[in-house]
Amino acid sequence: MRALVQRVAEASVEVEGAVIGQTGPGLLVLVCAMGGDDEGAADKLALRVAKLRIFRDDQDRMNRSVLDIGGGALVVSQFTLAADTRTGNRPGFSSAAAPEEGRRLYERFAASLAAQGIAVQTGSFGADMRVRLVNDGPVTIWLDTADRA
């Protein structure tokens, strides 16, 4: 699985003009299940996100996790993280998991992250969403559970 993790002061997601998920200080996590991923990948990614030390400590160093600061997470599905841009001008997405599998693993990731003790809200899988965020830092980290060289 892949995730783009952003440290945020706040973030929200809207569907059809209504806010369906939001967080204050914490993380915005854009998530994509890739073909061949399984529950283990979702759980591994959730644990990495929960323990990722990208928040400032008392010495202003990135040394604290979202767990350490008591922050929340807004988790949004983003199949475009599977984009293959090696050729041409139009990205290909064939390496993303099939929609049903992608939904299942996205939901598993969000549940596994919540099981770590993080307040999690989500977007709507497959919906046309508007995501708003105030990136803190900015800090943006790319995570991938597999070596996809």
C-alpha positions, -999 to 999 in steps of 0.1 A, spaced: 0 0 0 10 36 -5 4 67 15 11 103 12 12 116 48 9 153 55 14 170 89 -15 194 92 -28 221 115 -63 211 101 -79 192 73 -113 184 60 -130 165 32 -163 175 15 -187 155 -7 -214 173 -25 -207 205 -4 -210 187 30 -180 181 53 -179 144 60 -146 142 78 -121 165 95 -92 167 119 -75 194 139 -37 191 144 -25 157 132 -23 140 98 -40 140 64 -33 105 50 -39 99 13 -40 61 8 -39 38 -22 -41 0 -22 -20 -16 -49 -25 -49 -67 -13 -77 -46 -17 -59 -13 -34 -77 16 -46 -70 52 -10 -73 64 1 -44 42 -28 -23 55 -19 -31 91 18 -25 85 12 8 69 -12 19 97 15 11 123 42 30 104 19 60 101 10 59 138 46 58 148 60 82 122 79 109 142 72 141 123 59 164 150 80 188 169 93 181 204 104 207 230 137 213 212 118 219 179 130 187 164 107 162 145 108 136 173 71 130 182 44 109 166 7 116 161 2 93 191 26 113 212 7 146 205 -28 131 208 -35 142 172 -61 129 148 -60 116 113 -81 123 82 -78 93 59 -88 98 22 -87 72 -5 -65 82 -35 -61 57 -62 -40 82 -82 -11 74 -60 -7 43 -82 0 65 -113 25 51 -137 40 81 -155 70 64 -171 57 69 -207 35 94 -224 15 122 -209 -14 103 -195 -8 84 -163 -18 47 -161 -35 32 -130 -34 -5 -137 -12 -12 -107 -39 0 -83 -60 -27 -66 -94 -34 -81 -121 -11 -67 -137 -37 -43 -103 -48 -30 -91 -11 -27 -122 -3 -7 -117 -32 17 -80 -24 23 -87 13 26 -113 5 53 -89 -19 70 -61 7 70 -84 33 87 -97 7 112 -61 -4 120 -50 32 125 -79 38 148 -70 7 167 -37 23 175 -56 49 196 -58 77 170 -91 95 163 -97 87 126 -122 103 102 -124 93 66 -135 105 32 -159 85 10 -142 58 -11 -147 64 -48 -165 97 -44 -156 130 -60 -142 148 -29 -128 182 -21 -100 180 4 -88 211 23 -58 213 44 -34 236 62 -1 218 58 21 223 89 58 228 81 52 219 53 59 182 61 49 156 35 61 120 36 57 92 11 53 57 25 51 24 5 49 -10 21 67 -27 -7 98 -21 -28 83 -14 -62 115 -8 -81 
